Amino acid sequence: MFKYKSSKESGGKSWVFQRITGIILVVFAIGHYILMHFHPDNGKTYEAVLARMQYPWYRLIDIVFVTFALYHGLNGIWGIIRDYKLQQWSKITVLTLLITSGLAFLFWAYSIILSIPYVN
């Protein structure tokens, strides 16, 4: 029989955030394509990346990009897993692994982005 689920239990908020981050990631992907591939003059060497990363906006864009990409990907995996009828302990285990690995990769990405030296 059908059982009503409130929006808190149905995953409505994560569905909306999945769509929002997807749209933002499309915009970032188009920007990345224009920046890196439209003009062959834009170097992909270490020196070119270091020169771009001297501007705080590029660092902020990278931080936002990696944050949204991780959320979008891990939320998508969680959405797929939620479709299966798992026991409660299995759901908690998988969710804990997703959150732990997501935070670890986020910390790793932030530390790499923020450790790029500023050069005069």
C-alpha positions in Angstrom: 0.0 0.0 0.0 1.1 3.6 -0.6 2.7 5.3 2.3 2.9 9.1 2.3 6.4 10.5 2.8 6.9 14.1 3.8 9.3 16.2 1.8 11.9 15.8 4.5 11.9 12.0 4.0 11.4 12.0 0.2 14.7 13.7 -0.7 13.0 16.8 -2.3 15.7 19.2 -1.2 18.5 17.0 -2.5 16.7 16.7 -5.8 16.5 20.5 -6.1 20.2 21.0 -5.1 21.1 18.3 -7.6 19.5 20.3 -10.4 21.0 23.6 -9.2 24.5 22.2 -9.0 24.0 20.5 -12.4 23.2 23.9 -14.0 26.1 25.6 -12.3 28.4 22.8 -13.4 27.3 23.3 -17.0 28.1 27.0 -16.8 31.5 26.2 -15.3 32.2 23.6 -18.0 31.4 26.1 -20.7 33.7 28.6 -19.0 36.4 26.0 -18.7 36.1 25.1 -22.4 36.3 28.8 -23.5 39.3 29.5 -21.2 41.3 26.3 -21.9 40.4 25.1 -25.3 39.0 28.0 -27.4 42.2 29.8 -27.5 45.3 27.6 -28.1 47.4 30.6 -26.8 46.2 29.8 -23.2 49.0 27.6 -22.0 48.4 24.5 -20.0 51.9 24.4 -18.6 52.8 24.8 -15.0 53.8 28.4 -15.6 50.5 29.3 -17.3 48.5 27.7 -14.5 50.7 29.5 -11.9 50.1 32.8 -13.6 46.3 32.3 -13.6 46.3 31.3 -10.0 47.8 34.6 -9.0 44.3 36.1 -9.2 42.1 35.2 -6.2 39.1 34.9 -8.5 40.6 31.8 -10.2 41.1 30.2 -6.8 37.6 31.0 -5.7 36.2 29.6 -9.0 38.2 26.4 -8.5 37.0 26.1 -4.9 33.4 26.6 -5.9 33.8 24.2 -8.9 35.3 21.4 -6.9 32.7 21.9 -4.1 29.7 21.7 -6.4 31.2 18.9 -8.4 31.8 16.8 -5.3 28.3 17.5 -4.0 26.7 16.8 -7.3 28.6 13.5 -7.8 28.2 12.2 -4.3 24.5 13.2 -4.1 24.0 11.4 -7.4 25.5 8.2 -6.0 23.4 8.5 -2.8 20.3 9.0 -5.0 21.1 5.7 -6.8 21.7 3.9 -3.6 18.4 5.2 -2.1 16.5 3.5 -4.9 17.5 0.1 -3.5 15.7 -1.3 -0.5 18.6 -1.5 1.9 18.5 -2.2 5.6 19.0 0.8 7.8 22.5 -0.2 8.9 23.6 -0.5 5.2 22.2 3.0 4.4 24.0 4.5 7.4 27.3 2.7 6.4 27.1 3.9 2.8 26.2 7.4 3.7 29.0 7.6 6.3 31.5 6.4 3.6 30.2 8.9 1.1 30.4 11.8 3.6 33.8 10.8 4.9 35.3 10.3 1.4 33.7 13.5 0.2 35.1 15.6 3.1 38.5 14.0 2.6 38.6 14.8 -1.1 37.3 18.3 -0.4 40.0 18.9 2.1 42.6 17.6 -0.3 41.4 19.8 -3.1 41.2 22.9 -0.9 44.7 22.3 0.4 46.1 21.9 -3.2 44.3 25.1 -4.5 45.3 27.1 -1.5 48.9 25.9 -1.4 49.7 27.2 -4.9 52.3 30.0 -4.2 51.8 33.6 -5.0 54.6 34.9 -7.1 55.5 38.5 -7.6 
